[in-house]
Amino acid sequence: MEQDTTTLTYSINFDMAEKIGRNLSLLISSKKCYTDKQADTNDYIINSNPQEHLDRIVEHCSDTPDYLLPDTPIKDAVFRIFLANGNRPMTAEEVSEDLTSRWYESNYPRDLEPQKIAQILEKDHFYCISPHAE
């Protein structure tokens, strides 16, 4: 069955994370840039709101050279795209375009076609990405 890569949108589902016991503060803070990670303590991360970390990634980290390196595993890279875009609902095609534009000169060739990204989005459970409820 062909997946819809142009209209079906996805986002990080905070409710899903809570239901399965995933600490999104810990997960999201781990994607911050090197400088910001140094300022965080474990106690702060565990007791913080995930939105604080998401906002910091949008404001600062997503623009740093170490945020999304070309050798980043593809599932992690997809998650980082959602974070960099403030968890705005995105289609597989939009995620594909964003990754392609960031990695256009990469020495690590990847299959970034929308269909491949759609498969990753459909099968994700670890990062709590799910179809966005309108």
Order of alpha helices (4+ residues) and beta strands (2+ residues): beta-alpha-alpha-alpha-alpha-alpha-alpha-beta-alpha-alpha-beta
